[in-house]
Amino acid sequence: MQFIAPYLSALSTILGLLFFVGIAMWAWSDGRKSANQQSANLPFALPDEYKKD
């Protein structure tokens, strides 16, 4: 097990990095642009009962 542990650690690091890069590319892709724009405006879409008079 001592022989394979460094390789498992390296493999998990590489897989984690690949997943991170893949999710980041998906989140910033052109297909997600409209959904990102809607999400960015959510904090400003407060219901009427929260408006100050």
mmJSON file of the N, C-alpha and C atoms, coordinates in Angstrom:
{"data_MODEL":{"atom_site":{
"group_PDB":["ATOM","ATOM","ATOM","ATOM","ATOM","ATOM","ATOM","ATOM","ATOM","ATOM","ATOM","ATOM","ATOM","ATOM","ATOM","ATOM","ATOM","ATOM","ATOM","ATOM","ATOM","ATOM","ATOM","ATOM","ATOM","ATOM","ATOM","ATOM","ATOM","ATOM","ATOM","ATOM","ATOM","ATOM","ATOM","ATOM","ATOM","ATOM","ATOM","ATOM","ATOM","ATOM","ATOM","ATOM","ATOM","ATOM","ATOM","ATOM","ATOM","ATOM","ATOM","ATOM","ATOM","ATOM","ATOM","ATOM","ATOM","ATOM","ATOM","ATOM","ATOM","ATOM","ATOM","ATOM","ATOM","ATOM","ATOM","ATOM","ATOM","ATOM","ATOM","ATOM","ATOM","ATOM","ATOM","ATOM","ATOM","ATOM","ATOM","ATOM","ATOM","ATOM","ATOM","ATOM","ATOM","ATOM","ATOM","ATOM","ATOM","ATOM","ATOM","ATOM","ATOM","ATOM","ATOM","ATOM","ATOM","ATOM","ATOM","ATOM","ATOM","ATOM","ATOM","ATOM","ATOM","ATOM","ATOM","ATOM","ATOM","ATOM","ATOM","ATOM","ATOM","ATOM","ATOM","ATOM","ATOM","ATOM","ATOM","ATOM","ATOM","ATOM","ATOM","ATOM","ATOM","ATOM","ATOM","ATOM","ATOM","ATOM","ATOM","ATOM","ATOM","ATOM","ATOM","ATOM","ATOM","ATOM","ATOM","ATOM","ATOM","ATOM","ATOM","ATOM","ATOM","ATOM","ATOM","ATOM","ATOM","ATOM","ATOM","ATOM","ATOM","ATOM","ATOM","ATOM","ATOM","ATOM","ATOM"],
"id":[1,2,3,4,5,6,7,8,9,10,11,12,13,14,15,16,17,18,19,20,21,22,23,24,25,26,27,28,29,30,31,32,33,34,35,36,37,38,39,40,41,42,43,44,45,46,47,48,49,50,51,52,53,54,55,56,57,58,59,60,61,62,63,64,65,66,67,68,69,70,71,72,73,74,75,76,77,78,79,80,81,82,83,84,85,86,87,88,89,90,91,92,93,94,95,96,97,98,99,100,101,102,103,104,105,106,107,108,109,110,111,112,113,114,115,116,117,118,119,120,121,122,123,124,125,126,127,128,129,130,131,132,133,134,135,136,137,138,139,140,141,142,143,144,145,146,147,148,149,150,151,152,153,154,155,156,157,158,159],
"type_symbol":["N","C","C","N","C","C","N","C","C","N","C","C","N","C","C","N","C","C","N","C","C","N","C","C","N","C","C","N","C","C","N","C","C","N","C","C","N","C","C","N","C","C","N","C","C","N","C","C","N","C","C","N","C","C","N","C","C","N","C","C","N","C","C","N","C","C","N","C","C","N","C","C","N","C","C","N","C","C","N","C","C","N","C","C","N","C","C","N","C","C","N","C","C","N","C","C","N","C","C","N","C","C","N","C","C","N","C","C","N","C","C","N","C","C","N","C","C","N","C","C","N","C","C","N","C","C","N","C","C","N","C","C","N","C","C","N","C","C","N","C","C","N","C","C","N","C","C","N","C","C","N","C","C","N","C","C","N","C","C"],
"label_atom_id":["N","CA","C","N","CA","C","N","CA","C","N","CA","C","N","CA","C","N","CA","C","N","CA","C","N","CA","C","N","CA","C","N","CA","C","N","CA","C","N","CA","C","N","CA","C","N","CA","C","N","CA","C","N","CA","C","N","CA","C","N","CA","C","N","CA","C","N","CA","C","N","CA","C","N","CA","C","N","CA","C","N","CA","C","N","CA","C","N","CA","C","N","CA","C","N","CA","C","N","CA","C","N","CA","C","N","CA","C","N","CA","C","N","CA","C","N","CA","C","N","CA","C","N","CA","C","N","CA","C","N","CA","C","N","CA","C","N","CA","C","N","CA","C","N","CA","C","N","CA","C","N","CA","C","N","CA","C","N","CA","C","N","CA","C","N","CA","C","N","CA","C","N","CA","C","N","CA","C","N","CA","C","N","CA","C"],
"label_alt_id":[null,null,null,null,null,null,null,null,null,null,null,null,null,null,null,null,null,null,null,null,null,null,null,null,null,null,null,null,null,null,null,null,null,null,null,null,null,null,null,null,null,null,null,null,null,null,null,null,null,null,null,null,null,null,null,null,null,null,null,null,null,null,null,null,null,null,null,null,null,null,null,null,null,null,null,null,null,null,null,null,null,null,null,null,null,null,null,null,null,null,null,null,null,null,null,null,null,null,null,null,null,null,null,null,null,null,null,null,null,null,null,null,null,null,null,null,null,null,null,null,null,null,null,null,null,null,null,null,null,null,null,null,null,null,null,null,null,null,null,null,null,null,null,null,null,null,null,null,null,null,null,null,null,null,null,null,null,null,null],
"label_comp_id":["MET","MET","MET","GLN","GLN","GLN","PHE","PHE","PHE","ILE","ILE","ILE","ALA","ALA","ALA","PRO","PRO","PRO","TYR","TYR","TYR","LEU","LEU","LEU","SER","SER","SER","ALA","ALA","ALA","LEU","LEU","LEU","SER","SER","SER","THR","THR","THR","ILE","ILE","ILE","LEU","LEU","LEU","GLY","GLY","GLY","LEU","LEU","LEU","LEU","LEU","LEU","PHE","PHE","PHE","PHE","PHE","PHE","VAL","VAL","VAL","GLY","GLY","GLY","ILE","ILE","ILE","ALA","ALA","ALA","MET","MET","MET","TRP","TRP","TRP","ALA","ALA","ALA","TRP","TRP","TRP","SER","SER","SER","ASP","ASP","ASP","GLY","GLY","GLY","ARG","ARG","ARG","LYS","LYS","LYS","SER","SER","SER","ALA","ALA","ALA","ASN","ASN","ASN","GLN","GLN","GLN","GLN","GLN","GLN","SER","SER","SER","ALA","ALA","ALA","ASN","ASN","ASN","LEU","LEU","LEU","PRO","PRO","PRO","PHE","PHE","PHE","ALA","ALA","ALA","LEU","LEU","LEU","PRO","PRO","PRO","ASP","ASP","ASP","GLU","GLU","GLU","TYR","TYR","TYR","LYS","LYS","LYS","LYS","LYS","LYS","ASP","ASP","ASP"],
"label_asym_id":["A","A","A","A","A","A","A","A","A","A","A","A","A","A","A","A","A","A","A","A","A","A","A","A","A","A","A","A","A","A","A","A","A","A","A","A","A","A","A","A","A","A","A","A","A","A","A","A","A","A","A","A","A","A","A","A","A","A","A","A","A","A","A","A","A","A","A","A","A","A","A","A","A","A","A","A","A","A","A","A","A","A","A","A","A","A","A","A","A","A","A","A","A","A","A","A","A","A","A","A","A","A","A","A","A","A","A","A","A","A","A","A","A","A","A","A","A","A","A","A","A","A","A","A","A","A","A","A","A","A","A","A","A","A","A","A","A","A","A","A","A","A","A","A","A","A","A","A","A","A","A","A","A","A","A","A","A","A","A"],
"label_entity_id":["1","1","1","1","1","1","1","1","1","1","1","1","1","1","1","1","1","1","1","1","1","1","1","1","1","1","1","1","1","1","1","1","1","1","1","1","1","1","1","1","1","1","1","1","1","1","1","1","1","1","1","1","1","1","1","1","1","1","1","1","1","1","1","1","1","1","1","1","1","1","1","1","1","1","1","1","1","1","1","1","1","1","1","1","1","1","1","1","1","1","1","1","1","1","1","1","1","1","1","1","1","1","1","1","1","1","1","1","1","1","1","1","1","1","1","1","1","1","1","1","1","1","1","1","1","1","1","1","1","1","1","1","1","1","1","1","1","1","1","1","1","1","1","1","1","1","1","1","1","1","1","1","1","1","1","1","1","1","1"],
"label_seq_id":[1,1,1,2,2,2,3,3,3,4,4,4,5,5,5,6,6,6,7,7,7,8,8,8,9,9,9,10,10,10,11,11,11,12,12,12,13,13,13,14,14,14,15,15,15,16,16,16,17,17,17,18,18,18,19,19,19,20,20,20,21,21,21,22,22,22,23,23,23,24,24,24,25,25,25,26,26,26,27,27,27,28,28,28,29,29,29,30,30,30,31,31,31,32,32,32,33,33,33,34,34,34,35,35,35,36,36,36,37,37,37,38,38,38,39,39,39,40,40,40,41,41,41,42,42,42,43,43,43,44,44,44,45,45,45,46,46,46,47,47,47,48,48,48,49,49,49,50,50,50,51,51,51,52,52,52,53,53,53],
"pdbx_PDB_ins_code":[null,null,null,null,null,null,null,null,null,null,null,null,null,null,null,null,null,null,null,null,null,null,null,null,null,null,null,null,null,null,null,null,null,null,null,null,null,null,null,null,null,null,null,null,null,null,null,null,null,null,null,null,null,null,null,null,null,null,null,null,null,null,null,null,null,null,null,null,null,null,null,null,null,null,null,null,null,null,null,null,null,null,null,null,null,null,null,null,null,null,null,null,null,null,null,null,null,null,null,null,null,null,null,null,null,null,null,null,null,null,null,null,null,null,null,null,null,null,null,null,null,null,null,null,null,null,null,null,null,null,null,null,null,null,null,null,null,null,null,null,null,null,null,null,null,null,null,null,null,null,null,null,null,null,null,null,null,null,null],
"Cartn_x":[0.819,0.0,0.864,2.034,2.903,3.395,3.484,3.963,2.907,1.634,0.566,-0.031,0.172,-0.442,-0.061,1.189,1.51,0.828,0.685,0.025,-1.468,-2.086,-3.498,-3.701,-2.799,-2.876,-2.73,-1.776,-1.576,-2.777,-3.318,-4.476,-5.689,-5.917,-7.06,-6.87,-5.649,-5.379,-5.644,-5.187,-5.397,-6.878,-7.596,-9.032,-9.78,-9.413,-10.05,-9.812,-8.598,-8.272,-9.049,-9.147,-9.898,-11.377,-11.953,-13.354,-13.549,-12.645,-12.743,-12.692,-11.736,-11.606,-12.838,-13.344,-14.534,-15.757,-15.961,-17.101,-16.946,-15.741,-15.511,-15.773,-15.338,-15.593,-17.086,-17.793,-19.237,-19.955,-19.552,-20.225,-20.026,-18.884,-18.595,-18.838,-19.476,-19.714,-20.816,-20.867,-21.858,-23.282,-23.47,-24.8,-25.391,-24.554,-25.021,-25.168,-24.921,-24.898,-26.24,-27.348,-28.652,-29.005,-28.69,-28.963,-28.111,-26.871,-26.005,-26.517,-27.037,-27.577,-28.814,-29.688,-30.875,-30.473,-29.518,-29.064,-28.419,-27.729,-27.078,-28.098,-29.285,-30.31,-31.261,-31.152,-32.048,-32.045,-30.925,-30.957,-31.731,-31.878,-32.569,-34.06,-34.52,-35.928,-36.645,-36.652,-37.295,-38.802,-39.564,-41.016,-41.418,-42.653,-43.14,-43.094,-43.323,-43.371,-42.016,-40.952,-39.634,-39.164,-39.971,-39.581,-39.745,-38.826,-38.935,-39.863,-40.666,-41.586,-41.002],
"Cartn_y":[-1.196,0.0,1.263,1.197,2.369,2.731,1.745,2.002,2.716,2.394,2.926,4.23,4.538,5.723,7.03,7.267,8.531,8.64,7.513,7.534,7.813,7.256,7.542,9.006,9.543,10.954,11.839,11.525,12.302,12.168,10.973,10.746,11.529,11.528,12.269,13.776,14.255,15.676,16.054,15.235,15.506,15.451,14.452,14.357,15.552,15.966,17.137,18.391,18.569,19.729,19.696,18.519,18.397,18.702,18.216,18.517,20.007,20.626,22.063,22.861,22.546,23.26,23.015,21.797,21.485,22.248,22.319,23.058,24.549,25.072,26.494,26.81,25.947,26.168,26.102,25.167,25.053,26.293,26.766,27.908,29.185,29.344,30.565,30.412,29.308,29.094,30.019,30.193,31.079,30.569,29.268,28.704,29.04,29.357,29.689,31.192,31.985,33.439,33.988,33.527,34.055,33.626,32.399,31.936,32.693,32.978,33.752,35.175,35.743,37.103,37.145,36.152,36.08,35.919,35.074,34.851,36.097,36.855,38.073,39.128,39.101,40.097,39.673,38.458,37.979,38.843,39.318,40.134,41.438,41.908,43.17,42.982,41.753,41.458,41.149,42.103,41.9,42.049,41.278,41.442,42.8,43.205,44.517,44.721,43.674,43.862,44.224,44.098,44.447,45.832,46.513,47.848,48.86,49.796,50.877,51.95,52.523,53.587,54.944],
"Cartn_z":[0.0,0.0,0.0,0.607,0.64,-0.755,-1.622,-2.977,-3.825,-3.599,-4.448,-3.906,-2.648,-2.029,-2.726,-3.065,-3.764,-5.133,-5.809,-7.111,-6.969,-5.941,-5.695,-5.332,-4.569,-4.205,-5.44,-6.286,-7.514,-8.44,-8.555,-9.41,-8.916,-7.614,-7.078,-7.261,-7.155,-7.387,-8.838,-9.754,-11.181,-11.526,-11.01,-11.273,-10.695,-9.504,-8.898,-9.709,-10.191,-11.022,-12.337,-12.945,-14.196,-13.994,-12.895,-12.603,-12.365,-11.644,-11.381,-12.679,-13.539,-14.809,-15.683,-15.68,-16.472,-16.001,-14.7,-14.162,-14.424,-14.285,-14.558,-16.029,-16.929,-18.355,-18.65,-18.024,-18.223,-17.695,-16.52,-15.901,-16.705,-17.352,-18.108,-19.602,-20.02,-21.447,-21.957,-23.262,-23.873,-23.671,-23.577,-23.369,-22.008,-21.038,-19.689,-19.484,-20.51,-20.354,-19.871,-20.445,-20.038,-18.618,-18.247,-16.882,-15.874,-16.223,-15.33,-15.172,-16.245,-16.181,-15.286,-15.4,-14.546,-13.085,-12.819,-11.444,-10.859,-11.684,-11.204,-10.798,-11.4,-11.099,-9.986,-9.48,-8.426,-7.164,-6.669,-5.449,-5.617,-6.833,-7.071,-7.313,-7.391,-7.649,-6.337,-5.424,-4.133,-4.266,-3.499,-3.51,-2.932,-3.182,-2.761,-1.257,-0.461,0.99,1.595,0.841,1.357,0.913,0.126,-0.332,0.788,0.851,1.826,1.276,2.151,1.726,1.964],
"occupancy":[1.0,1.0,1.0,1.0,1.0,1.0,1.0,1.0,1.0,1.0,1.0,1.0,1.0,1.0,1.0,1.0,1.0,1.0,1.0,1.0,1.0,1.0,1.0,1.0,1.0,1.0,1.0,1.0,1.0,1.0,1.0,1.0,1.0,1.0,1.0,1.0,1.0,1.0,1.0,1.0,1.0,1.0,1.0,1.0,1.0,1.0,1.0,1.0,1.0,1.0,1.0,1.0,1.0,1.0,1.0,1.0,1.0,1.0,1.0,1.0,1.0,1.0,1.0,1.0,1.0,1.0,1.0,1.0,1.0,1.0,1.0,1.0,1.0,1.0,1.0,1.0,1.0,1.0,1.0,1.0,1.0,1.0,1.0,1.0,1.0,1.0,1.0,1.0,1.0,1.0,1.0,1.0,1.0,1.0,1.0,1.0,1.0,1.0,1.0,1.0,1.0,1.0,1.0,1.0,1.0,1.0,1.0,1.0,1.0,1.0,1.0,1.0,1.0,1.0,1.0,1.0,1.0,1.0,1.0,1.0,1.0,1.0,1.0,1.0,1.0,1.0,1.0,1.0,1.0,1.0,1.0,1.0,1.0,1.0,1.0,1.0,1.0,1.0,1.0,1.0,1.0,1.0,1.0,1.0,1.0,1.0,1.0,1.0,1.0,1.0,1.0,1.0,1.0,1.0,1.0,1.0,1.0,1.0,1.0],
"B_iso_or_equiv":[0.0,0.0,0.0,0.0,0.0,0.0,0.0,0.0,0.0,0.0,0.0,0.0,0.0,0.0,0.0,0.0,0.0,0.0,0.0,0.0,0.0,0.0,0.0,0.0,0.0,0.0,0.0,0.0,0.0,0.0,0.0,0.0,0.0,0.0,0.0,0.0,0.0,0.0,0.0,0.0,0.0,0.0,0.0,0.0,0.0,0.0,0.0,0.0,0.0,0.0,0.0,0.0,0.0,0.0,0.0,0.0,0.0,0.0,0.0,0.0,0.0,0.0,0.0,0.0,0.0,0.0,0.0,0.0,0.0,0.0,0.0,0.0,0.0,0.0,0.0,0.0,0.0,0.0,0.0,0.0,0.0,0.0,0.0,0.0,0.0,0.0,0.0,0.0,0.0,0.0,0.0,0.0,0.0,0.0,0.0,0.0,0.0,0.0,0.0,0.0,0.0,0.0,0.0,0.0,0.0,0.0,0.0,0.0,0.0,0.0,0.0,0.0,0.0,0.0,0.0,0.0,0.0,0.0,0.0,0.0,0.0,0.0,0.0,0.0,0.0,0.0,0.0,0.0,0.0,0.0,0.0,0.0,0.0,0.0,0.0,0.0,0.0,0.0,0.0,0.0,0.0,0.0,0.0,0.0,0.0,0.0,0.0,0.0,0.0,0.0,0.0,0.0,0.0,0.0,0.0,0.0,0.0,0.0,0.0],
"pdbx_formal_charge":[null,null,null,null,null,null,null,null,null,null,null,null,null,null,null,null,null,null,null,null,null,null,null,null,null,null,null,null,null,null,null,null,null,null,null,null,null,null,null,null,null,null,null,null,null,null,null,null,null,null,null,null,null,null,null,null,null,null,null,null,null,null,null,null,null,null,null,null,null,null,null,null,null,null,null,null,null,null,null,null,null,null,null,null,null,null,null,null,null,null,null,null,null,null,null,null,null,null,null,null,null,null,null,null,null,null,null,null,null,null,null,null,null,null,null,null,null,null,null,null,null,null,null,null,null,null,null,null,null,null,null,null,null,null,null,null,null,null,null,null,null,null,null,null,null,null,null,null,null,null,null,null,null,null,null,null,null,null,null],
"auth_seq_id":[1,1,1,2,2,2,3,3,3,4,4,4,5,5,5,6,6,6,7,7,7,8,8,8,9,9,9,10,10,10,11,11,11,12,12,12,13,13,13,14,14,14,15,15,15,16,16,16,17,17,17,18,18,18,19,19,19,20,20,20,21,21,21,22,22,22,23,23,23,24,24,24,25,25,25,26,26,26,27,27,27,28,28,28,29,29,29,30,30,30,31,31,31,32,32,32,33,33,33,34,34,34,35,35,35,36,36,36,37,37,37,38,38,38,39,39,39,40,40,40,41,41,41,42,42,42,43,43,43,44,44,44,45,45,45,46,46,46,47,47,47,48,48,48,49,49,49,50,50,50,51,51,51,52,52,52,53,53,53],
"auth_comp_id":["MET","MET","MET","GLN","GLN","GLN","PHE","PHE","PHE","ILE","ILE","ILE","ALA","ALA","ALA","PRO","PRO","PRO","TYR","TYR","TYR","LEU","LEU","LEU","SER","SER","SER","ALA","ALA","ALA","LEU","LEU","LEU","SER","SER","SER","THR","THR","THR","ILE","ILE","ILE","LEU","LEU","LEU","GLY","GLY","GLY","LEU","LEU","LEU","LEU","LEU","LEU","PHE","PHE","PHE","PHE","PHE","PHE","VAL","VAL","VAL","GLY","GLY","GLY","ILE","ILE","ILE","ALA","ALA","ALA","MET","MET","MET","TRP","TRP","TRP","ALA","ALA","ALA","TRP","TRP","TRP","SER","SER","SER","ASP","ASP","ASP","GLY","GLY","GLY","ARG","ARG","ARG","LYS","LYS","LYS","SER","SER","SER","ALA","ALA","ALA","ASN","ASN","ASN","GLN","GLN","GLN","GLN","GLN","GLN","SER","SER","SER","ALA","ALA","ALA","ASN","ASN","ASN","LEU","LEU","LEU","PRO","PRO","PRO","PHE","PHE","PHE","ALA","ALA","ALA","LEU","LEU","LEU","PRO","PRO","PRO","ASP","ASP","ASP","GLU","GLU","GLU","TYR","TYR","TYR","LYS","LYS","LYS","LYS","LYS","LYS","ASP","ASP","ASP"],
"auth_asym_id":["A","A","A","A","A","A","A","A","A","A","A","A","A","A","A","A","A","A","A","A","A","A","A","A","A","A","A","A","A","A","A","A","A","A","A","A","A","A","A","A","A","A","A","A","A","A","A","A","A","A","A","A","A","A","A","A","A","A","A","A","A","A","A","A","A","A","A","A","A","A","A","A","A","A","A","A","A","A","A","A","A","A","A","A","A","A","A","A","A","A","A","A","A","A","A","A","A","A","A","A","A","A","A","A","A","A","A","A","A","A","A","A","A","A","A","A","A","A","A","A","A","A","A","A","A","A","A","A","A","A","A","A","A","A","A","A","A","A","A","A","A","A","A","A","A","A","A","A","A","A","A","A","A","A","A","A","A","A","A"],
"auth_atom_id":["N","CA","C","N","CA","C","N","CA","C","N","CA","C","N","CA","C","N","CA","C","N","CA","C","N","CA","C","N","CA","C","N","CA","C","N","CA","C","N","CA","C","N","CA","C","N","CA","C","N","CA","C","N","CA","C","N","CA","C","N","CA","C","N","CA","C","N","CA","C","N","CA","C","N","CA","C","N","CA","C","N","CA","C","N","CA","C","N","CA","C","N","CA","C","N","CA","C","N","CA","C","N","CA","C","N","CA","C","N","CA","C","N","CA","C","N","CA","C","N","CA","C","N","CA","C","N","CA","C","N","CA","C","N","CA","C","N","CA","C","N","CA","C","N","CA","C","N","CA","C","N","CA","C","N","CA","C","N","CA","C","N","CA","C","N","CA","C","N","CA","C","N","CA","C","N","CA","C","N","CA","C","N","CA","C"],
"pdbx_PDB_model_num":[1,1,1,1,1,1,1,1,1,1,1,1,1,1,1,1,1,1,1,1,1,1,1,1,1,1,1,1,1,1,1,1,1,1,1,1,1,1,1,1,1,1,1,1,1,1,1,1,1,1,1,1,1,1,1,1,1,1,1,1,1,1,1,1,1,1,1,1,1,1,1,1,1,1,1,1,1,1,1,1,1,1,1,1,1,1,1,1,1,1,1,1,1,1,1,1,1,1,1,1,1,1,1,1,1,1,1,1,1,1,1,1,1,1,1,1,1,1,1,1,1,1,1,1,1,1,1,1,1,1,1,1,1,1,1,1,1,1,1,1,1,1,1,1,1,1,1,1,1,1,1,1,1,1,1,1,1,1,1]
}}}
